[in-house]
Amino acid sequence: MKKFIAIFLLVLMVFSLAACTKSNTPSDDNDIVDENPQDVVEEEEDEVVEPTPSTDEVEITLYFANKEYVETGDESLEKLIPEKRTVEYGDISLEERVVKELMKGPDSDELSTVIPSNVKLLGVEVSDGTAFVNFAGEGLYGGSMQEDFTISQIVNSLVELDDVERVQFLIDGQKAETLMGHIEISEPFEE
């Protein structure tokens, strides 16, 4: 008797599912009478999709490592030198654009970015004046000088923006003790 009930319920479920699925057979459109054909046109007009998102253009200040300082270690030289650049943003936040531009490198041959090329930026979000810079943990390694310059370049560049007062680094979305094993990053950095 239990087998009979189980089979009966299974057959009932199959028929129920079959009745709920959409049929792929073409329907006869002559049977359908559209009382207001303008409704269809209006719905189509509302669904305008812009092929490219609108972008804004702004001049930003990026801080890059002084190549001569990196090569010589001469403490009388400036460690970081600002470089002005006009960038477009809109498809991503301005803060994320700043970090990506830093990773891309400077225009001047006298400057360099010390951010490792194998580092992957997951995103940059801003909340209450704090920019949360989120890196993937994989590929995030380097010496103490490289870590110091990476942090300094990003912090100095982001705090130039009106909305950012401090920078908190995250690894895979979580606070961490260090970025590359040398400098404490558990608290936000201010310029």
ChimeraX attribute file (.defattr): number of C-alpha atoms within 10 A of each C-alpha:
attribute: neighborCount
match mode: 1-to-1
recipient: residues
	/A:1	6
	/A:2	7
	/A:3	8
	/A:4	9
	/A:5	10
	/A:6	11
	/A:7	12
	/A:8	11
	/A:9	12
	/A:10	12
	/A:11	12
	/A:12	12
	/A:13	12
	/A:14	11
	/A:15	11
	/A:16	11
	/A:17	10
	/A:18	11
	/A:19	10
	/A:20	9
	/A:21	8
	/A:22	7
	/A:23	9
	/A:24	6
	/A:25	6
	/A:26	6
	/A:27	9
	/A:28	7
	/A:29	7
	/A:30	6
	/A:31	7
	/A:32	8
	/A:33	8
	/A:34	9
	/A:35	7
	/A:36	8
	/A:37	9
	/A:38	9
	/A:39	11
	/A:40	10
	/A:41	10
	/A:42	10
	/A:43	10
	/A:44	9
	/A:45	10
	/A:46	8
	/A:47	8
	/A:48	8
	/A:49	8
	/A:50	7
	/A:51	6
	/A:52	7
	/A:53	11
	/A:54	10
	/A:55	12
	/A:56	11
	/A:57	11
	/A:58	11
	/A:59	10
	/A:60	20
	/A:61	18
	/A:62	24
	/A:63	27
	/A:64	30
	/A:65	25
	/A:66	20
	/A:67	19
	/A:68	15
	/A:69	16
	/A:70	19
	/A:71	8
	/A:72	9
	/A:73	11
	/A:74	11
	/A:75	9
	/A:76	7
	/A:77	13
	/A:78	12
	/A:79	20
	/A:80	21
	/A:81	17
	/A:82	17
	/A:83	15
	/A:84	12
	/A:85	14
	/A:86	9
	/A:87	15
	/A:88	15
	/A:89	17
	/A:90	12
	/A:91	12
	/A:92	13
	/A:93	14
	/A:94	21
	/A:95	24
	/A:96	22
	/A:97	19
	/A:98	22
	/A:99	21
	/A:100	16
	/A:101	16
	/A:102	21
	/A:103	23
	/A:104	13
	/A:105	19
	/A:106	20
	/A:107	12
	/A:108	9
	/A:109	9
	/A:110	12
	/A:111	22
	/A:112	22
	/A:113	22
	/A:114	23
	/A:115	25
	/A:116	15
	/A:117	12
	/A:118	11
	/A:119	15
	/A:120	16
	/A:121	17
	/A:122	15
	/A:123	20
	/A:124	23
	/A:125	14
	/A:126	18
	/A:127	9
	/A:128	9
	/A:129	13
	/A:130	19
	/A:131	24
	/A:132	22
	/A:133	23
	/A:134	21
	/A:135	21
	/A:136	15
	/A:137	18
	/A:138	11
	/A:139	13
	/A:140	18
	/A:141	17
	/A:142	17
	/A:143	10
	/A:144	14
	/A:145	13
	/A:146	19
	/A:147	22
	/A:148	17
	/A:149	20
	/A:150	22
	/A:151	21
	/A:152	20
	/A:153	25
	/A:154	24
	/A:155	26
	/A:156	21
	/A:157	23
	/A:158	29
	/A:159	21
	/A:160	15
	/A:161	14
	/A:162	8
	/A:163	15
	/A:164	20
	/A:165	19
	/A:166	20
	/A:167	25
	/A:168	22
	/A:169	26
	/A:170	23
	/A:171	19
	/A:172	15
	/A:173	15
	/A:174	10
	/A:175	17
	/A:176	17
	/A:177	15
	/A:178	15
	/A:179	24
	/A:180	19
	/A:181	15
	/A:182	16
	/A:183	14
	/A:184	12
	/A:185	19
	/A:186	15
	/A:187	13
	/A:188	16
	/A:189	19
	/A:190	15
	/A:191	12
